[in-house]
């Protein structure tokens, strides 16, 4: 029980090192205790659990909480919030669907898979430990046998499953659902970046990649992905802090369990993918702003800013589009936008190179439609680089992912 106490650990290891038969030493540690100054830990400056200090405890790593299910009276973060919502939605179906199984390769609490849920779920929940590759192959096996597995882990950890994603899941056209948590540009360290997931998932055949821009969209997507429709792998990029902040600002019933309980799918869960077509949120002309998932709040902000008349620029009523998915192009809508729009702008919170926006640019560049081939496209997203605990605001400034920068570049092109 004192695995974080180095002195105790050394003492125990000295006791057993000369033993003449096999022995198991169970070292019970608390994850997330780093080597920073303990005074910072005592001050609670990082939001760690102050009620159970450990021997030799240092400051908690931001993404490795001592207890990921303790909120200390603070609102849940996006991972936990939307994870709890997703689990509550699935739990309602457990009694009637024996093949509906949630899989987590360890760290379930970080993604809203609470202890209470795990206890109630019973055989509907499996923790494979820190074995993401096995978890993906295990999900493929359940799906191949007729079940509906839901594999939930971080974007950065899904990178370890690239072979299984191709060979076990996609190649076998199995109906497994992958919930991608912590995706997008963030201030995390360089081994926990969520910037690279879209370039990985969207370029594997037979994987449908969905990017919800609200809690209700996420629940609709989850219902379809785990429903009776005949489809292959579905990857859902779980909403991030940008979406959560927007929903917090709205006057809605905010309890994630209540939202899941009150939700009825607004789509046909037994039919073809209902999310393959982009949605026009606001019609306009001259400029089309295409937001994907977590960038929809920024896309809406840019659209509003363009609509404001100032001394140097006339107001622009731009078309606002929610892309919904990043595995295929909505060729019909993109071609339609070419009629009446000089500029198309794409926003994504992932790596630009090999990402979604570049594919939109390529679509117009290679179009046989005369108008479409002359559409100018601007892509905004992350550079191809590793970042290590750089504040998110600083990264957004670096990548031009701010309303002011995007609006300025739009005006610059329109005035050429």
C-alpha positions in Angstrom: 0.0 0.0 0.0 3.1 2.3 0.1 4.4 1.9 -3.4 5.1 5.7 -3.7 7.3 5.6 -0.6 10.8 5.0 -2.0 12.3 4.2 1.4 9.7 1.5 2.1 10.1 0.1 -1.4 13.9 -0.2 -1.0 13.4 -1.9 2.3 11.0 -4.5 0.9 13.2 -5.2 -2.1 16.2 -5.8 0.1 14.2 -8.3 2.2 13.4 -10.4 -0.9 16.4 -10.1 -3.1 18.3 -13.1 -1.6 15.2 -15.4 -1.4 15.6 -18.9 -2.9 12.1 -19.3 -4.3 9.7 -17.4 -6.6 7.9 -14.6 -4.8 5.5 -11.8 -5.9 5.9 -8.3 -4.5 2.7 -6.3 -5.0 3.7 -2.6 -5.3 0.6 -0.5 -4.8 1.3 2.9 -6.3 -0.8 6.0 -7.0 -0.3 7.3 -10.5 0.5 10.9 -11.2 2.9 11.8 -8.4 5.8 13.6 -10.0 9.1 15.0 -8.8 8.1 18.7 -8.6 8.4 20.7 -5.5 6.1 19.3 -2.8 5.2 22.8 -1.6 3.3 23.3 -4.9 1.4 20.1 -4.2 0.6 21.3 -0.7 -0.7 24.6 -2.0 -3.1 22.7 -4.4 -2.0 24.9 -7.3 -2.5 22.0 -9.7 -5.9 20.8 -8.5 -4.7 17.5 -7.2 -6.5 15.5 -4.5 -5.4 17.2 -1.2 -7.4 14.9 1.0 -5.0 11.9 0.7 -1.4 13.1 0.5 1.2 10.4 -0.1 4.7 10.0 1.2 7.3 11.7 -1.0 4.4 13.2 -3.0 5.2 15.8 -5.6 3.0 17.9 -7.8 0.4 16.0 -9.9 0.9 15.8 -13.6 -2.1 17.6 -15.2 -3.1 14.5 -17.3 -2.3 11.9 -14.7 -4.5 12.8 -11.7 -4.0 10.8 -8.6 -7.7 10.0 -8.7 -9.2 10.8 -12.1 -12.7 10.5 -10.8 -12.3 13.2 -8.1 -13.5 16.6 -9.3 -12.9 18.4 -6.0 -16.2 20.3 -6.5 -15.1 21.5 -9.9 -17.0 20.9 -13.2 -16.0 17.8 -15.0 -13.6 18.3 -18.0 -14.7 17.4 -21.5 -13.3 13.9 -21.4 -15.1 12.9 -18.2 -18.3 14.8 -19.1 -18.9 13.4 -22.5 -17.6 10.0 -21.4 -20.1 9.8 -18.6 -22.8 10.8 -21.1 -21.8 8.1 -23.5 -21.6 5.4 -20.9 -25.1 6.4 -19.5 -26.5 6.1 -23.0 -25.1 2.7 -23.5 -26.0 1.4 -20.0 -29.7 1.9 -20.7 -29.3 -0.9 -23.3 -27.3 -3.5 -21.4 -30.3 -5.5 -20.2 -31.5 -6.1 -23.7 -28.2 -6.3 -25.6 -25.8 -8.9 -24.3 -23.2 -8.2 -27.0 -22.9 -4.5 -26.2 -19.5 -4.3 -24.4 -17.4 -1.4 -23.3 -13.6 -1.9 -23.5 -11.0 0.2 -21.9 -7.2 -0.4 -22.0 -6.7 1.0 -18.5 -7.2 4.6 -17.4 -11.0 4.4 -17.6 -11.7 7.1 -15.1 -9.9 9.7 -17.2 -12.6 9.1 -19.8 -15.7 9.2 -17.6 -16.0 5.5 -17.2 -16.6 5.7 -13.4 -16.2 3.0 -10.8 -20.0 3.0 -10.2 -20.6 2.4 -13.9 -18.0 -0.4 -14.1 -19.6 -2.1 -11.1 -23.1 -1.9 -12.6 -21.9 -2.9 -16.1 -20.5 -6.3 -15.0 -19.7 -8.4 -18.1 -20.6 -5.4 -20.3 -17.3 -3.8 -19.3 -13.8 -5.2 -19.8 -10.5 -3.5 -18.8 -7.7 -5.1 -20.7 -5.0 -3.2 -18.8 -2.4 -1.1 -20.7 -2.6 -3.2 -23.8 -4.2 -1.0 -26.5 -3.2 -3.4 -29.3 -4.9 -6.3 -27.6 -7.9 -4.2 -26.8 -8.4 -3.4 -30.5 -8.0 -7.1 -31.5 -10.3 -8.1 -28.7 -12.9 -5.6 -30.0 -12.6 -7.1 -33.5 -13.2 -10.6 -32.1 -16.4 -9.5 -30.2 -17.7 -7.7 -33.3 -16.9 -10.7 -35.6 -18.9 -12.9 -33.2 -21.9 -10.6 -33.5 -21.4 -8.2 -30.6 -21.2 -4.5 -30.6 -17.9 -3.5 -28.8 -17.1 0.1 -27.9 -13.4 0.7 -27.4 -12.6 3.9 -25.5 -9.2 5.5 -25.0 -7.1 8.5 -25.7 -6.2 9.8 -29.2 -2.5 9.4 -28.4 -3.0 5.8 -27.2 -4.9 4.8 -30.3 -1.7 5.5 -32.2 -0.4 2.2 -30.8 -3.2 0.3 -32.5 -2.4 1.2 -36.1 -1.7 -2.3 -37.2 -4.8 -3.7 -35.4 -7.0 -0.9 -36.8 -6.0 -2.0 -40.3 -5.7 -5.7 -40.1 -8.1 -6.8 -37.4 -10.8 -4.1 -37.5 -11.0 -2.4 -40.9 -10.0 -5.3 -43.1 -12.6 -7.5 -41.5 -15.4 -4.9 -41.8 -16.5 -5.4 -38.2 -19.0 -3.1 -36.5 -16.7 -1.9 -33.7 -17.0 1.7 -32.3 -13.9 3.6 -31.3 -14.4 6.5 -28.9 -11.4 8.9 -29.3 -10.8 11.0 -26.2 -8.4 13.9 -25.8 -8.2 14.5 -29.5 -7.1 17.9 -30.9 -4.6 20.6 -30.2 -3.8 20.9 -26.5 -1.1 22.1 -24.1 -0.3 18.5 -23.2 3.2 17.1 -23.2 4.8 15.6 -26.3 3.8 12.0 -25.5 0.1 12.8 -25.0 -0.6 15.0 -28.0 -4.0 14.5 -29.6 -3.1 16.3 -32.8 -2.3 13.4 -35.0 -5.4 11.1 -34.8 -7.3 12.4 -37.8 -4.4 11.8 -40.2 -4.3 8.2 -38.9 -7.9 7.2 -38.8 -9.2 9.0 -41.9 -6.6 7.3 -44.2 -7.5 3.8 -43.3 -10.1 2.2 -45.7 -13.6 1.2 -44.4 -13.4 3.4 -41.2 -16.1 6.0 -40.8 -14.7 9.0 -38.9 -17.2 11.2 -37.1 -16.7 14.6 -35.4 -19.6 15.7 -33.3 -20.0 19.4 -32.4 -22.4 18.8 -29.5 -23.3 16.3 -26.9 -26.5 15.4 -28.7 -24.6 14.9 -32.0 -22.3 12.6 -30.1 -25.2 10.5 -28.7 -26.8 10.3 -32.2 -23.5 9.1 -33.7 -23.0 6.6 -30.9 -26.5 5.2 -31.3 -26.0 4.7 -35.0 -22.5 3.3 -34.6 -23.6 0.7 -32.0 -27.0 0.0 -33.7 -28.1 -2.7 -36.1 -26.9 -0.9 -39.3 -24.5 -3.0 -41.5 -21.3 -0.9 -41.4 -17.6 -1.3 -40.6 -15.5 0.4 -38.0 -16.8 3.8 -36.7 -14.5 6.2 -35.0 -16.1 9.0 -33.0 -13.9 12.0 -32.1 -15.3 12.8 -28.7 -16.1 16.5 -28.1 -13.4 18.6 -26.4 -13.3 21.6 -24.2 -14.3 24.0 -26.9 -17.7 22.3 -27.3 -18.1 21.9 -23.5 -17.5 25.6 -23.0 -20.1 26.4 -25.6 -22.6 24.1 -24.0 -21.9 25.4 -20.5 -22.6 28.9 -21.8 -26.0 27.7 -23.1 -28.9 27.6 -20.6 -29.5 23.8 -20.7 -29.9 20.9 -18.3 -26.2 20.2 -17.9 -26.1 16.9 -15.9 -24.5 14.4 -18.4 -26.6 11.5 -17.0 -29.8 13.5 -17.4 -28.9 14.5 -20.9 -28.3 10.8 -21.8 -31.5 9.7 -20.1 -33.6 12.3 -22.0 -32.0 11.7 -25.4 -33.7 9.9 -28.2 -31.7 9.5 -31.4 -32.7 12.0 -34.1 -31.4 9.7 -36.8 -32.3 6.3 -38.3 -29.9 4.1 -36.4 -30.6 1.1 -38.7 -29.9 2.8 -42.0 -27.0 4.2 -44.0 -24.6 6.6 -42.3 -26.7 9.7 -41.5 -23.6 11.9 -41.1 -22.0 11.6 -44.5 -23.4 14.9 -45.7 -22.2 18.2 -44.3 -24.8 20.4 -42.7 -25.3 24.1 -43.6 -25.9 25.8 -40.3 -26.3 29.3 -41.8 -26.6 30.1 -45.6 -24.6 32.9 -47.1 -22.5 33.9 -50.0 -18.9 34.8 -51.1 -17.3 32.9 -48.2 -18.0 29.5 -46.8 -16.6 28.6 -43.3 -16.3 24.8 -42.8 -15.9 23.8 -39.2 -15.0 20.2 -38.1 -15.9 19.0 -34.6 -14.2 21.0 -32.0 -13.6 24.0 -34.3 -17.3 24.6 -34.8 -17.4 27.3 -32.0 -14.5 29.1 -33.7 -16.2 28.8 -37.1 -19.3 30.4 -35.7 -17.2 33.1 -34.1 -15.5 33.9 -37.5 -18.9 33.9 -39.2 -20.2 36.4 -36.7 -17.1 38.6 -37.0 -17.4 38.7 -40.8 -21.0 39.9 -40.4 -19.9 43.0 -38.6 -19.6 46.2 -40.6 -16.5 48.3 -39.9 -14.6 51.3 -41.3 -12.5 49.2 -43.6 -14.6 46.2 -44.6 -18.2 45.7 -45.6 -20.2 43.1 -43.7 -20.1 39.6 -45.2 -22.9 37.0 -44.6 -20.8 33.9 -44.8 -22.1 30.3 -45.1 -21.4 28.3 -42.0 -21.0 24.5 -42.5 -20.7 21.7 -39.9 -18.7 19.0 -41.6 -19.7 16.2 -39.2 -17.2 13.7 -40.6 -13.6 13.6 -41.9 -13.4 10.2 -43.7 -15.1 11.3 -47.0 -15.7 14.4 -49.0 -19.3 15.6 -49.4 -18.8 16.2 -53.1 -22.3 17.4 -53.8 -22.2 20.1 -51.1 -18.6 21.2 -52.0 -19.6 21.5 -55.6 -22.7 23.4 -54.7 -20.6 25.9 -52.7 -18.6 26.7 -55.8 -21.8 28.5 -57.1 -21.8 31.8 -55.2 -18.7 31.4 -53.1 -15.2 32.7 -54.0 -13.5 31.4 -50.9 -13.9 28.2 -48.8 -12.2 28.1 -45.4 -11.6 24.9 -43.4 -10.9 24.7 -39.7 -9.6 21.6 -37.9 -7.9 21.1 -34.6 -5.4 18.6 -35.9 -2.4 18.3 -38.1 -3.0 20.1 -41.4 -0.5 18.0 -43.4 -2.3 14.8 -44.4 -5.5 16.0 -42.7 -9.0 16.9 -43.7 -8.6 20.5 -44.9 -6.0 19.5 -47.5 -8.4 17.0 -48.9 -11.0 19.8 -49.4 -8.3 21.8 -51.2 -7.4 18.8 -53.4 -11.1 18.2 -54.2 -11.5 21.7 -55.6 -8.1 21.6 -57.4 -9.0 18.3 -59.1 -12.7 19.0 -59.8 -14.0 18.7 -63.4 -16.5 21.4 -62.5 -15.4 24.7 -64.0 -16.6 26.9 -61.1 -15.3 24.5 -58.5 -11.8 24.4 -60.0 -11.5 28.1 -59.5 -12.6 28.2 -55.8 -9.8 29.5 -53.5 -9.4 27.4 -50.3 -7.8 28.4 -47.0 -6.8 25.7 -44.5 -6.3 26.3 -40.8 -4.9 23.7 -38.4 -1.8 22.5 -36.7 1.7 22.3 -38.1 3.5 19.0 -38.3 5.5 19.2 -35.1 5.8 17.8 -31.6 4.9 20.3 -28.9 5.6 19.9 -25.2 3.4 21.7 -22.7 3.0 24.8 -24.8 -0.2 26.7 -23.6 -3.1 26.1 -25.9 -3.6 29.9 -26.5 0.0 30.1 -27.6 -0.5 27.2 -30.1 -3.7 28.7 -31.5 -1.8 32.0 -32.1 1.0 30.1 -33.7 -1.3 28.2 -36.1 -3.5 31.2 -36.8 -6.5 29.5 -35.2 -8.0 32.7 -33.9 -11.0 34.6 -35.2 -9.0 37.8 -35.7 -6.3 36.0 -37.8 -8.8 34.1 -39.9 -11.0 37.1 -40.5 -7.9 39.2 -41.5 -6.8 36.5 -44.0 -10.3 36.3 -45.5 -10.5 40.0 -46.0 -7.0 40.0 -47.5 -7.9 37.4 -50.1 -11.3 39.0 -51.0 -9.6 42.4 -51.5 -6.9 41.0 -53.8 
